[in-house]
Amino acid sequence: MPVLVINCGSTSIKAAVVDPETGRRLAELKVERIGSPEATAAFNDKAPTPCSSSCEEALSACLPELLRELPDDARITSVGHRVVHGGSHFRSPTLVDDKFVAVLEEKTDLAPLHNPANVSGIRATTELLQDVPHVAVFDTAFHATIPRRARTYSLPQEIANRHAIRRYGFHGTSHQFVAKRVAEFLQQDLRTLRVITCHLGGGCSVCAVEYGRSVETSMGMTPLEGLVMGTRSGDIDPGALLHLMRAEGMDVNELDILLNRKSGLAGLSRLGNDMRDIEKQAEEGNEDCQLAIQVFCHRVRKYIGAYAAVMGGVDAIVFTAGIGQNSAVVRHRVAQRLEFLGARLDEDRNRAASVNRDNPVAEISMPHSRVRLLVVRTDESWSIALQANDLSQRSGAEATTRIIPVAISARHIHLTQDTVEALFGEGHELTPLKPLSQPGQFAATELVTLVGPKRRIERVRVLGPVRAKNQVEISRTDEFYLGVDAPIRASGDVANSPGITLIGTESRQVTLEQGVICAWRHIHMTPDDAAQFDVEDGDVVDIEVGTNRVRSLSFGDVLVRVKASYKLEMHIDTDEGNAAELNMSDVGELERTDAEGTLRKANRFR
Ligand code: AMP
């Protein structure tokens, strides 16, 4: 089922027909110097020939030719379009229709360099291939899970909100793809891993992938923030820009060119943006090139340390893209002296590392290194093909609409038998007060007081029966009130979560080392329900909630939990219920399975 993947940039077009099963290319097209009279097009390995300088005209002329390059029995089943910026609006791959194109055009102010080219590519390709689904895949979508504290800039909020100024992150298809490869290579569930992925290519970014979800990344509102890149500066004191505007009278366009095109490796080395040339010159004693490599690597190391702190630890550090996959020098400089994190580089393995489509992962850490250092081959076109294929197949399947009851969970606690006895006396057993909607579960008569660093919350209900781990489920508002910073997690996943003190009867007190979480919104369902909705345990889906269509709203990122004993029900916390003005009688409907979630399922749960 070949997928045509289109990546229209401001000066180039890359198109490839990709087999989503294997990632193999059945045909490729590269158009360069779009916008100039010297534009050229090259098919597969053939020599470039002159072509039209406009994106639409070049595609109209070249795509039919590209399709003629395909084997006779190959028929395009869907088209995946890379779109750089999805803003806050597009959190997952999206089917392309007129409405979509109109919204995307509205959002072009977010990625002025790239999105207009993406729109042109979409227009030209939908015109040419009208009978197959077209899917937009966003560089920003994987980062939709970054928490508010990490995505918010400290600007006056009214200004930030007015201009949608926040961190979005980019290279999402690559970070997601290589994180999946890591889990496969380590034969572990991505949901149990904390991975730092370093995408070091022409553009560079680092991502903290905590248990399968992006929780931090170095690019921000635009792809300019963060690491040193080929021609982009990455982080710079905004005060330095104010100074340049005053001291040199630079205007916006000049600053734009300075930061996006003249800085980074090119600016530091005075040689250009190609790391191969810079390494060669550095070896021959060129001090500018030596400094360029030092600054580049220092910045990556700094982010790795920061992201290990963000996730409270790290299990694997990944190098990918042109520089990450090929430069042993850069990997050595970045990964040396990371022993304090538990990461020990094996110099021989590092020098010998080589990855390709058949062997996409090479380990470069020592056998006893607790943190695994890996070189992983990225393939953004394959990642786009997978996501486009997935969504187009689902959109072809008949949508299932079935009412899902929504329950708002108040703060509550699950306890182990040991903790029950420590809080309520030796031999104490929980006393059921009333049954809960999930079979076998009950609200107990027992109440406890939560004591946080700032304040306490009294009369918090204990739920039964007892469990293997203590777990305190509170809302964001409770977190602020108590002064606890709890992660959003699936029930049962309490590793590295903060602790809290509990008080039971007669001043009995227990301090938990960990266990405080903010529950990830989820749906319980039986295997039969799951089959009917065409989802599996661990899928991430969108749910439309509301008593009527006029006031319905969509909850993204809802985790599916499947167990024979479950009753169909969606659980959200009190904050979410209040924000959405929902009450206990509201109902929801599985709107669509989010293709990104489905891919994550493939990443994480197989
Ligand atoms: P990408 O954007 O992923 O295609 O990466 C492009 C970058 O990878 C360029 O800066 C290249 O110089 C760099 N690169 C490719 N091969 C090597 C290599 N063998 N050693 C160092 N850098 C390389």
Boltz pocket constraint, residues with backbone or C-beta under 6 A from the ligand:
constraints:
  - pocket:
      binder: B
      contacts: [[A, 200], [A, 201], [A, 202], [A, 203], [A, 230], [A, 273], [A, 274], [A, 275], [A, 276], [A, 277], [A, 279], [A, 321], [A, 322], [A, 323], [A, 326], [A, 327]]
      max_distance: 6.0
